[in-house]
Amino acid sequence: MSKYYISFSFIFIICLSVNGQIDLRNIKLKLKKTSNSSERVKLITEIINYYQNRNLSDSTFFYAEKLKYIADKNNDSLVHAKYYTLKAKTYYLNSDYINTEKFALKAIKIYRNNNLVEDVANTQLILGNIYQIQDNNKSALQNFTEALPYLKNKDKISGLLGLAAVHGQINNLEAALNYYNEAYKLSTTLNLEEYKFDIYNGLSAVYNNSGDYEKALESLEKALTETKKNNRYLAQVVCYHNIGYLQKNLKNFREAKVTFENGISIFNKISNTYMMASIYMYYSEVIAELGNISGAEDYILKSENLFNEINNSSTKPSILNIKAKIEGFKGDHYKAIDYLKQANSIKHIDDIEIAEKNKLLLANFYDKIGDVNNAYKAYKNYTQFKDSIRNSQNKQKIERLKLQFDISEYQQDLKTKEQELNLLNEAKKASNYRNTLLFLLACGLVTFIYRQRKLNKAKEFALIAEKKVITLKEEKLSSEMAVKNTEITEYAIHISERNRMLEYFTNEIKKIKAQSDNTEVKSQLQNLQFYAEENLDINREKIIYNSNIKNTEQSFISKLKEKYPNLTPKEIKVATYALLKMSSKTISNQMGISIQSVNNYRFTIRKKLNIPKNKSIDEYLRDLN
């Protein structure tokens, strides 16, 4: 069964530390009476936290400026840092991530200058969250990882959830599960039930991406149970939405219908128009599949009107897809085609999956009405779009592999820096001992030997780290080769499918040509037949060529590594392409490097393999293979 992705984002909001219920009037009264700067800073901070908790931005900014006035007046950098942090939190709550980053970085700079590691960590938590929302996973990971050792209680749970979300986004599912489980254990230990919803919701996304739909649904049911404990109605609707969507995609339409109806039953307790519109949209699709066509028409209209109210055009392709399906159930294929043509004319579509479905559905409807030419054109558009999507997905896979490699390098750098810091501390201690006992030659000698041993250990650590980097690079090369082989296999299957389609059209053209008496029509059909047969021959050659590439690479790389272990992964890659008689320009395009770099690699390969001047690299490599 293919893997489905739940449309509603499984993004949790990291809880910002704010005070609970306070006597705001009493605090403002105290603020008026006191002239002590420290007391005023404390009271203003409580007021700002109160307003932040209620998302009252104007009041928050007003009192933040009072804090800035005190900081400027006393030239107090730490009060400035507190001001920057509170501003960053407010901008974050208003989804202004540019200003959030700007003020958070200012605060971190001051905290670091004063060695306030816990304040640095709490501010990095804000940065990590905005980077995760913006899909800047590398920066998010860096901030969450650096902050985690210094976070406590609620903030530590938020840090673990942040790391889990980042690893989930880059498909490092095992790491994501580990962090969610750590967050669950800590929230249970601290008896903080309010985090259970985010944990279960996040776990469901991880299980869904891994294809374990049973566990995904189980986690969503647990998340729903948590929302019912304290009447979090919007969170309940989100759970009903996600459960129903997953059930719908698994073709469990009756279960999905009941789930969506449970969500609709509490619409009177929420004000989120987007969520209501989204549930109405998918509910109409479900009841259409169950045969309630008039009901489906009513609910798709409700959904469309709500989306229009909030000026949301991103769901238009989905709306038109469902309308086309409804018309299909009614037997009005021409009206269904009109809806799908509208959907396919939309230039900017966020949901690639629905765009692909609309193109294929249009080809199917043309086929149902017997319009062979338009069916062929629509199917051709669909296959071209699908090819471009596959290429894009393969590029994304490679980017994820690169990101995972970068993360491994970053984690290794952190360990190395930790070792360097330990060595630096040890060196400082050694220096203090040496200054104290300098007049004793014997003690000086002992100190020298001690330092030498430390340096030797450092070299050993560096050597181990270098070996790990080489291993990671080799693993990366293997992964890239695996991706490429998979891509070639999929490409061959795709061409085979296309050949079958072209053969079908060729046979149909021959039949039509034989039956037609019109000379002009016969001439056009002859041209179309020639085009189809020519594409068949080209596609067969492509299958043979790509098969040769796939068969050649693995055996050749194994021989090359065995005979010349000193070759780097990139040199092996260039040698493989050279064996396939690729030009330097083609190799540079394949590897994303300059032609000069390819020529440099060729020179290095020639030198390492001792290739004679009178022999070309590809000739030598063919002999070796």
C-alpha positions as CSV (number, residue, x, y, z in Angstrom):
1,M,0.0,0.0,0.0
2,S,1.3,3.5,-0.9
3,K,2.3,5.9,1.9
4,Y,-0.2,8.7,2.6
5,Y,0.6,12.0,4.3
6,I,-1.8,13.7,6.6
7,S,-2.4,17.2,5.2
8,F,-2.8,19.1,8.5
9,S,0.6,20.0,9.8
10,F,1.7,18.1,12.9
11,I,3.5,21.2,14.3
12,F,3.4,21.8,18.0
13,I,4.1,25.2,19.5
14,I,6.9,25.2,22.0
15,C,5.6,26.5,25.3
16,L,7.1,29.8,26.3
17,S,7.6,30.2,30.0
18,V,5.0,32.6,31.3
19,N,3.4,33.1,34.7
20,G,0.0,31.8,35.4
21,Q,-2.9,33.9,36.8
22,I,-1.7,37.1,38.6
23,D,-3.4,40.0,40.2
24,L,-2.6,42.5,37.4
25,R,-4.3,45.5,39.1
26,N,-2.2,45.0,42.2
27,I,1.0,44.6,40.3
28,K,0.4,47.9,38.3
29,L,-0.3,49.6,41.6
30,K,3.0,48.4,43.1
31,L,4.7,49.6,39.9
32,K,3.4,53.1,40.3
33,K,4.6,53.3,43.9
34,T,8.1,51.9,43.6
35,S,11.1,53.8,42.2
36,N,13.6,51.0,42.7
37,S,14.9,49.9,39.3
38,S,15.3,46.2,40.2
39,E,11.8,46.0,41.6
40,R,10.4,47.9,38.6
41,V,12.1,45.4,36.2
42,K,10.6,42.5,38.0
43,L,7.1,43.9,38.1
44,I,7.2,45.0,34.4
45,T,8.4,41.5,33.4
46,E,5.4,39.9,35.2
47,I,3.0,42.3,33.4
48,I,4.6,41.5,30.0
49,N,4.3,37.7,30.7
50,Y,0.6,38.2,31.6
51,Y,-0.1,40.0,28.3
52,Q,2.0,37.5,26.3
53,N,0.0,34.6,27.8
54,R,-3.1,36.3,26.4
55,N,-1.5,37.3,23.1
56,L,-2.1,41.0,23.7
57,S,0.7,42.4,21.5
58,D,0.0,46.2,21.9
59,S,0.1,46.1,25.7
60,T,3.2,43.8,25.6
61,F,5.1,46.2,23.4
62,F,4.0,49.2,25.5
63,Y,5.5,47.7,28.7
64,A,8.5,46.4,26.9
65,E,9.4,50.0,26.0
66,K,9.2,50.9,29.8
67,L,11.8,48.1,30.4
68,K,14.0,49.6,27.6
69,Y,13.8,53.0,29.3
70,I,15.1,51.6,32.6
71,A,17.9,49.7,30.7
72,D,19.0,52.9,28.8
73,K,18.8,55.0,31.9
74,N,21.0,52.7,34.0
75,N,23.1,51.5,31.1
76,D,22.3,47.9,32.3
77,S,23.1,45.3,29.6
78,L,21.3,42.5,31.4
79,V,18.1,44.5,31.5
80,H,18.6,45.2,27.8
81,A,19.0,41.4,27.3
82,K,15.7,40.8,29.2
83,Y,14.0,43.4,27.0
84,Y,15.3,41.7,23.8
85,T,14.2,38.3,25.0
86,L,10.6,39.5,25.8
87,K,10.4,41.3,22.5
88,A,11.5,38.1,20.7
89,K,8.8,36.1,22.5
90,T,6.2,38.6,21.5
91,Y,7.2,38.7,17.9
92,Y,7.3,34.9,17.9
93,L,3.7,34.7,19.2
94,N,2.7,37.1,16.3
95,S,4.5,34.8,13.8
96,D,7.0,37.6,12.9
97,Y,10.0,35.3,12.7
98,I,12.4,37.9,11.2
99,N,12.1,40.2,14.2
100,T,12.0,37.2,16.5
101,E,15.4,36.1,15.2
102,K,16.8,39.6,15.3
103,F,16.0,40.3,19.0
104,A,16.8,36.7,20.2
105,L,20.3,36.9,18.7
106,K,20.9,40.3,20.5
107,A,19.8,38.8,23.8
108,I,22.0,35.7,23.3
109,K,25.1,37.9,22.6
110,I,24.7,39.7,26.0
111,Y,23.9,36.5,27.9
112,R,27.0,34.8,26.5
113,N,29.2,37.8,27.4
114,N,28.0,37.4,31.0
115,N,28.3,33.6,30.9
116,L,24.6,33.1,31.7
117,V,24.3,29.7,30.0
118,E,20.7,29.0,31.2
119,D,19.4,32.3,29.7
120,V,21.3,31.5,26.5
121,A,19.6,28.1,26.3
122,N,16.1,29.5,27.0
123,T,16.5,32.0,24.2
124,Q,18.0,29.4,21.8
125,L,14.8,27.4,22.4
126,I,12.8,30.3,20.7
127,L,15.3,30.4,17.8
128,G,15.2,26.6,17.4
129,N,11.4,26.7,17.2
130,I,11.3,29.4,14.5
131,Y,14.0,27.6,12.4
132,Q,12.0,24.4,12.7
133,I,8.8,26.1,11.5
134,Q,10.8,27.6,8.5
135,D,12.3,24.1,7.7
136,N,15.8,25.5,8.4
137,N,16.5,22.1,10.1
138,K,20.3,22.5,10.4
139,S,20.0,25.8,12.4
140,A,17.1,24.4,14.4
141,L,19.1,21.3,15.3
142,Q,22.1,23.4,16.3
143,N,20.1,25.6,18.7
144,F,18.1,22.8,20.2
145,T,21.2,20.6,20.7
146,E,23.3,23.4,22.3
147,A,20.4,24.4,24.5
148,L,19.3,21.0,25.8
149,P,22.0,20.4,28.5
150,Y,21.1,23.6,30.2
151,L,17.3,23.4,30.0
152,K,15.2,22.4,33.0
153,N,11.7,20.9,33.5
154,K,9.2,22.3,31.1
155,D,11.8,23.9,28.9
156,K,13.7,20.6,28.6
157,I,10.6,18.9,27.4
158,S,10.1,21.6,24.8
159,G,13.8,21.1,23.7
160,L,13.3,17.4,23.3
161,L,10.1,18.0,21.3
162,G,11.9,20.4,19.1
163,L,14.7,17.9,18.4
164,A,12.1,15.2,17.7
165,A,10.3,17.4,15.2
166,V,13.5,18.3,13.4
167,H,14.6,14.7,13.1
168,G,11.1,13.8,11.9
169,Q,11.3,16.4,9.1
170,I,14.5,15.0,7.8
171,N,13.2,11.4,8.0
172,N,15.6,10.4,10.7
173,L,12.6,8.5,12.3
174,E,14.6,6.4,14.8
175,A,16.1,9.6,16.4
176,A,12.7,11.3,16.3
177,L,11.1,8.4,18.2
178,N,13.9,8.4,20.8
179,Y,13.4,12.1,21.5
180,Y,9.6,11.8,21.8
181,N,10.0,8.9,24.2
182,E,12.5,10.9,26.3
183,A,9.9,13.8,26.4
184,Y,7.2,11.4,27.4
185,K,9.3,10.0,30.3
186,L,10.2,13.5,31.5
187,S,6.6,14.8,31.3
188,T,5.4,11.7,33.3
189,T,8.1,12.2,35.9
190,L,7.3,15.9,36.3
191,N,3.5,15.2,36.1
192,L,3.1,17.6,33.2
193,E,0.1,16.2,31.3
194,E,-0.3,19.2,29.0
195,Y,2.7,18.0,26.9
196,K,1.2,14.6,26.2
197,F,-0.9,15.9,23.3
198,D,2.2,17.3,21.5
199,I,4.1,14.0,22.1
200,Y,1.3,11.7,20.8
201,N,0.5,14.0,17.9
202,G,4.2,14.1,16.9
203,L,4.6,10.3,17.3
204,S,1.6,9.8,14.9
205,A,3.4,11.8,12.3
206,V,6.6,9.7,12.7
207,Y,4.6,6.4,12.5
208,N,2.7,7.7,9.5
209,N,5.9,8.6,7.6
210,S,7.3,5.2,8.4
211,G,4.2,3.5,7.0
212,D,3.0,2.1,10.3
213,Y,-0.6,3.4,10.0
214,E,-2.0,1.3,12.9
215,K,0.4,3.0,15.4
216,A,-0.2,6.4,13.8
217,L,-3.9,6.0,14.4
218,E,-3.3,4.7,17.9
219,S,-1.1,7.7,18.8
220,L,-3.8,10.1,17.4
221,E,-6.4,8.4,19.6
222,K,-4.2,8.9,22.6
223,A,-3.7,12.6,21.6
224,L,-7.5,12.9,21.4
225,T,-7.9,11.4,24.9
226,E,-5.5,14.0,26.3
227,T,-7.4,16.9,24.7
228,K,-10.7,15.7,26.3
229,K,-9.1,15.8,29.8
230,N,-9.1,19.6,29.9
231,N,-11.6,20.5,27.2
232,R,-9.1,21.7,24.6
233,Y,-11.7,21.9,21.8
234,L,-9.6,23.2,19.0
235,A,-7.0,20.4,19.7
236,Q,-9.9,17.9,19.7
237,V,-11.0,19.1,16.2
238,V,-7.4,18.9,15.0
239,C,-7.3,15.2,16.2
240,Y,-10.6,14.4,14.6
241,H,-9.4,16.0,11.4
242,N,-6.1,14.0,11.3
243,I,-7.7,10.7,12.3
244,G,-10.5,11.1,9.7
245,Y,-8.0,12.1,7.0
246,L,-5.9,9.1,7.6
247,Q,-8.9,6.8,7.6
248,K,-10.1,8.3,4.4
249,N,-6.8,7.7,2.6
250,L,-6.8,4.1,3.9
251,K,-10.3,3.7,2.3
252,N,-12.1,3.2,5.6
253,F,-14.8,5.6,4.5
254,R,-17.5,4.7,7.1
255,E,-15.0,5.1,10.0
256,A,-13.8,8.4,8.5
257,K,-17.5,9.6,8.2
258,V,-18.1,9.0,12.0
259,T,-14.8,10.7,12.9
260,F,-15.4,13.8,10.9
261,E,-19.0,14.0,12.3
262,N,-17.6,13.9,15.8
263,G,-15.4,16.9,14.9
264,I,-18.3,18.8,13.3
265,S,-20.4,18.3,16.4
266,I,-18.1,20.6,18.4
267,F,-17.6,23.3,15.8
268,N,-19.8,25.6,17.9
269,K,-17.0,25.6,20.5
270,I,-14.2,26.8,18.2
271,S,-13.6,29.8,16.0
272,N,-10.9,28.4,13.6
273,T,-12.5,28.8,10.2
274,Y,-9.7,27.0,8.4
275,M,-10.2,23.8,10.4
276,M,-14.0,23.8,9.9
277,A,-13.5,24.3,6.2
278,S,-11.0,21.6,5.9
279,I,-13.1,19.0,7.7
280,Y,-16.2,19.9,5.6
281,M,-14.1,19.4,2.5
282,Y,-12.9,15.9,3.4
283,Y,-16.3,15.0,4.8
284,S,-17.9,15.8,1.5
285,E,-15.4,13.5,-0.3
286,V,-16.1,10.7,2.2
287,I,-19.9,10.8,1.9
288,A,-19.7,11.0,-1.9
289,E,-17.7,7.7,-1.8
290,L,-20.5,6.3,0.4
291,G,-23.2,7.4,-2.2
292,N,-24.6,10.5,-0.5
293,I,-24.1,12.8,-3.5
294,S,-26.5,15.6,-2.5
295,G,-25.0,15.8,0.9
296,A,-21.5,15.9,-0.6
297,E,-22.5,18.8,-2.8
298,D,-23.9,20.7,0.2
299,Y,-20.7,20.2,2.3
300,I,-18.2,21.0,-0.5
301,L,-20.1,24.3,-1.0
302,K,-19.9,25.0,2.7
303,S,-16.2,24.3,2.7
304,E,-15.6,26.5,-0.4
305,N,-17.5,29.4,1.2
306,L,-15.5,29.2,4.4
307,F,-12.2,29.1,2.6
308,N,-13.3,32.2,0.6
309,E,-14.1,34.0,3.8
310,I,-10.5,33.7,5.0
311,N,-9.1,34.3,1.4
312,N,-7.5,30.9,1.3
313,S,-6.8,29.9,-2.3
314,S,-4.3,27.1,-1.6
315,T,-7.1,24.5,-1.2
316,K,-8.8,25.4,-4.5
317,P,-7.2,22.4,-6.4
318,S,-8.5,20.0,-3.7
319,I,-12.0,21.6,-3.8
320,L,-12.1,21.2,-7.6
321,N,-10.9,17.6,-7.4
322,I,-13.7,16.7,-5.0
323,K,-16.3,18.5,-7.2
324,A,-15.0,16.6,-10.2
325,K,-15.4,13.3,-8.3
326,I,-19.0,14.2,-7.3
327,E,-19.8,15.0,-11.0
328,G,-18.2,11.7,-11.9
329,F,-20.5,9.8,-9.5
330,K,-23.5,11.7,-11.0
331,G,-22.4,10.6,-14.5
332,D,-21.7,14.2,-15.8
333,H,-18.2,13.6,-17.1
334,Y,-18.1,16.8,-19.1
335,K,-18.7,18.9,-16.0
336,A,-16.1,16.9,-14.2
337,I,-13.6,17.7,-17.0
338,D,-14.4,21.4,-16.7
339,Y,-13.6,21.4,-13.0
340,L,-10.4,19.5,-13.6
341,K,-9.3,21.9,-16.4
342,Q,-9.8,24.7,-13.9
343,A,-7.7,22.9,-11.3
344,N,-4.9,22.2,-13.8
345,S,-4.9,25.9,-14.9
346,I,-3.9,27.0,-11.4
347,K,-0.2,28.0,-11.7
348,H,1.0,27.9,-8.1
349,I,-0.1,24.7,-6.2
350,D,1.3,23.9,-2.8
351,D,-0.1,20.3,-2.7
352,I,1.9,18.5,-5.4
353,E,0.0,15.2,-4.7
354,I,-3.4,16.7,-5.5
355,A,-2.0,18.4,-8.6
356,E,-0.8,14.9,-9.8
357,K,-4.2,13.4,-9.0
358,N,-6.0,16.1,-11.0
359,K,-3.9,15.5,-14.1
360,L,-4.5,11.7,-14.0
361,L,-8.2,12.1,-13.3
362,L,-8.6,14.4,-16.3
363,A,-7.0,11.8,-18.6
364,N,-9.4,9.2,-17.1
365,F,-12.5,11.3,-17.7
366,Y,-11.4,12.0,-21.3
367,D,-11.0,8.3,-21.8
368,K,-14.5,7.6,-20.4
369,I,-16.1,9.9,-22.9
370,G,-14.1,8.4,-25.8
371,D,-12.0,11.5,-26.5
372,V,-8.8,9.6,-27.4
373,N,-6.8,12.7,-28.5
374,N,-7.4,14.7,-25.4
375,A,-7.0,11.6,-23.2
376,Y,-3.6,11.1,-24.8
377,K,-2.6,14.7,-24.3
378,A,-3.8,14.7,-20.7
379,Y,-2.0,11.5,-19.9
380,K,1.2,12.8,-21.6
381,N,0.9,16.0,-19.4
382,Y,0.4,13.7,-16.4
383,T,3.5,11.5,-17.1
384,Q,5.6,14.6,-17.7
385,F,4.5,16.2,-14.5
386,K,5.0,12.9,-12.7
387,D,8.6,12.6,-14.1
388,S,9.4,16.1,-12.9
389,I,8.0,15.3,-9.5
390,R,10.1,12.2,-9.3
391,N,13.2,14.1,-10.2
392,S,12.4,16.7,-7.6
393,Q,11.8,14.0,-5.0
394,N,15.1,12.3,-5.8
395,K,16.8,15.6,-5.4
396,Q,15.1,16.1,-2.0
397,K,16.2,12.6,-1.0
398,I,19.8,13.5,-1.8
399,E,19.4,16.8,0.0
400,R,18.1,14.9,3.1
401,L,21.1,12.6,2.9
402,K,23.4,15.6,2.7
403,L,21.7,17.1,5.6
404,Q,22.0,13.9,7.7
405,F,25.7,13.9,6.8
406,D,26.0,17.5,7.8
407,I,24.3,16.8,11.1
408,S,26.7,13.9,11.7
409,E,29.6,16.2,11.0
410,Y,28.1,18.9,13.3
411,Q,27.6,16.4,16.1
412,Q,31.2,15.2,15.6
413,D,32.4,18.8,15.7
414,L,30.5,19.3,19.0
415,K,32.3,16.2,20.4
416,T,35.7,17.5,19.1
417,K,35.1,20.9,20.6
418,E,34.2,19.3,23.9
419,Q,37.4,17.4,23.8
420,E,39.3,20.5,22.9
421,L,37.7,22.3,25.8
422,N,38.6,19.5,28.2
423,L,42.2,19.6,26.8
424,L,42.3,23.4,27.2
425,N,41.1,23.0,30.8
426,E,43.7,20.4,31.4
427,A,46.4,22.6,29.8
428,K,45.4,25.4,32.1
429,K,45.8,23.2,35.1
430,A,49.1,21.9,33.9
431,S,50.2,25.5,33.4
432,N,49.3,26.4,36.9
433,Y,51.2,23.5,38.3
434,R,54.2,24.3,36.2
435,N,54.3,27.9,37.4
436,T,54.1,26.8,41.0
437,L,56.8,24.1,40.7
438,L,59.0,25.6,38.0
439,F,62.1,25.7,40.3
440,L,62.0,21.9,40.6
441,L,63.5,20.4,37.5
442,A,62.1,17.0,38.2
443,C,58.5,18.3,38.6
444,G,59.0,20.3,35.3
445,L,60.0,17.1,33.6
446,V,56.9,15.3,34.9
447,T,54.7,18.2,33.7
448,F,56.3,18.0,30.2
449,I,55.7,14.3,30.0
450,Y,52.1,14.8,31.1
451,R,51.5,17.4,28.4
452,Q,53.0,15.1,25.8
453,R,50.7,12.3,26.7
454,K,47.7,14.6,26.4
455,L,48.9,15.8,23.0
456,N,49.3,12.2,21.9
457,K,45.8,11.4,23.1
458,A,44.5,14.5,21.2
459,K,46.2,13.3,18.0
460,E,44.6,9.8,18.5
461,F,41.2,11.4,18.9
462,A,41.8,13.5,15.8
463,L,42.8,10.4,13.9
464,I,39.7,8.5,15.1
465,A,37.6,11.5,14.1
466,E,39.2,11.6,10.6
467,K,38.5,7.9,10.1
468,K,34.9,8.4,11.1
469,V,34.6,11.2,8.6
470,I,36.0,9.0,5.8
471,T,33.6,6.2,6.8
472,L,30.7,8.6,6.7
473,K,31.8,9.8,3.2
474,E,32.0,6.2,2.0
475,E,28.5,5.6,3.4
476,K,27.3,8.7,1.7
477,L,28.7,7.5,-1.6
478,S,27.0,4.1,-1.1
479,S,23.7,5.8,-0.3
480,E,23.9,8.0,-3.4
481,M,24.6,4.9,-5.6
482,A,21.6,3.2,-4.0
483,V,19.4,6.2,-4.7
484,K,20.7,6.3,-8.3
485,N,20.1,2.6,-8.8
486,T,16.6,2.9,-7.4
487,E,16.0,5.9,-9.7
488,I,17.2,3.9,-12.8
489,T,14.9,1.0,-11.8
490,E,11.9,3.3,-11.5
491,Y,12.9,5.0,-14.7
492,A,13.0,1.7,-16.5
493,I,9.6,0.6,-15.1
494,H,8.2,4.0,-16.1
495,I,9.5,3.7,-19.7
496,S,8.1,0.2,-19.9
497,E,4.7,1.5,-18.8
498,R,4.9,4.3,-21.3
499,N,5.9,1.8,-24.1
500,R,2.8,-0.3,-23.3
501,M,0.7,2.9,-23.6
502,L,2.4,3.9,-26.9
503,E,2.0,0.3,-28.3
504,Y,-1.7,0.5,-27.4
505,F,-2.1,3.9,-29.2
506,T,-0.1,2.7,-32.2
507,N,-2.4,-0.3,-32.6
508,E,-5.5,1.9,-32.2
509,I,-4.1,4.4,-34.8
510,K,-3.5,1.5,-37.3
511,K,-7.1,0.4,-36.8
512,I,-8.5,3.9,-37.3
513,K,-6.3,4.5,-40.3
514,A,-7.5,1.2,-41.9
515,Q,-11.1,2.2,-41.4
516,S,-10.8,5.9,-42.6
517,D,-11.3,6.9,-46.2
518,N,-10.1,10.5,-45.7
519,T,-6.5,11.0,-47.1
520,E,-5.7,14.0,-44.9
521,V,-6.8,12.1,-41.8
522,K,-4.7,9.1,-42.9
523,S,-1.7,11.3,-43.4
524,Q,-2.0,12.8,-39.9
525,L,-2.5,9.4,-38.4
526,Q,0.6,8.1,-40.2
527,N,2.6,11.0,-38.7
528,L,1.2,10.2,-35.2
529,Q,2.0,6.5,-35.7
530,F,5.6,7.4,-36.8
531,Y,6.1,9.6,-33.7
532,A,4.8,6.9,-31.4
533,E,7.0,4.1,-33.0
534,E,10.0,6.3,-32.9
535,N,9.5,7.0,-29.2
536,L,9.1,3.3,-28.6
537,D,12.6,2.6,-30.2
538,I,14.2,5.4,-28.2
539,N,12.7,4.2,-24.9
540,R,13.9,0.7,-25.5
541,E,17.4,2.0,-26.0
542,K,17.2,4.0,-22.8
543,I,16.2,0.9,-20.8
544,I,19.2,-1.0,-22.2
545,Y,21.5,1.9,-21.6
546,N,20.4,2.5,-18.0
547,S,20.5,-1.2,-17.3
548,N,24.1,-1.2,-18.4
549,I,24.9,1.7,-16.1
550,K,23.3,0.0,-13.1
551,N,25.1,-3.4,-13.8
552,T,28.5,-1.7,-14.4
553,E,28.7,0.6,-11.3
554,Q,28.5,-1.9,-8.4
555,S,31.0,-4.5,-9.7
556,F,33.4,-1.8,-11.0
557,I,33.4,0.2,-7.8
558,S,34.2,-2.9,-5.7
559,K,37.2,-3.8,-8.0
560,L,38.4,-0.3,-7.9
561,K,38.2,0.0,-4.1
562,E,40.0,-3.4,-3.7
563,K,42.9,-2.6,-6.0
564,Y,43.3,1.1,-5.2
565,P,42.2,1.7,-1.6
566,N,43.8,5.2,-1.6
567,L,41.2,6.6,-3.9
568,T,38.7,9.1,-2.4
569,P,34.9,8.7,-2.8
570,K,34.8,11.6,-5.3
571,E,37.7,10.1,-7.3
572,I,35.8,6.8,-7.5
573,K,32.7,8.6,-8.7
574,V,34.6,10.4,-11.5
575,A,36.3,7.1,-12.5
576,T,32.9,5.4,-12.7
577,Y,31.6,8.1,-15.0
578,A,34.8,8.0,-17.1
579,L,34.3,4.3,-17.5
580,L,30.9,5.1,-19.0
581,K,32.6,7.4,-21.5
582,M,31.1,10.6,-20.1
583,S,32.7,13.9,-21.0
584,S,34.1,16.2,-18.4
585,K,31.2,18.6,-18.9
586,T,28.6,15.8,-18.4
587,I,30.4,14.6,-15.3
588,S,30.5,18.1,-13.9
589,N,26.7,18.4,-14.4
590,Q,26.1,15.0,-12.7
591,M,28.3,15.9,-9.7
592,G,27.4,19.6,-9.4
593,I,31.1,20.7,-9.7
594,S,33.1,22.7,-12.2
595,I,34.7,21.2,-15.3
596,Q,38.1,22.3,-14.0
597,S,37.5,20.3,-10.8
598,V,36.6,17.2,-12.9
599,N,39.9,17.6,-14.9
600,N,41.8,17.9,-11.6
601,Y,40.2,14.6,-10.4
602,R,41.1,13.0,-13.8
603,F,44.8,14.1,-13.3
604,T,44.8,12.7,-9.7
605,I,43.3,9.4,-10.8
606,R,45.8,9.0,-13.6
607,K,48.6,9.7,-11.1
608,K,47.3,7.3,-8.4
609,L,46.6,4.5,-10.9
610,N,50.0,5.0,-12.8
611,I,48.2,5.2,-16.1
612,P,50.6,5.5,-19.1
613,K,50.5,8.7,-21.1
614,N,49.7,6.9,-24.3
615,K,46.6,5.4,-22.8
616,S,43.3,7.2,-22.0
617,I,41.6,6.8,-18.6
618,D,38.5,5.1,-19.9
619,E,40.6,2.6,-21.9
620,Y,42.6,1.7,-18.8
621,L,39.5,1.4,-16.6
622,R,37.8,-0.8,-19.2
623,D,40.8,-3.1,-19.1
624,L,40.6,-3.1,-15.3
625,N,36.9,-3.9,-15.3
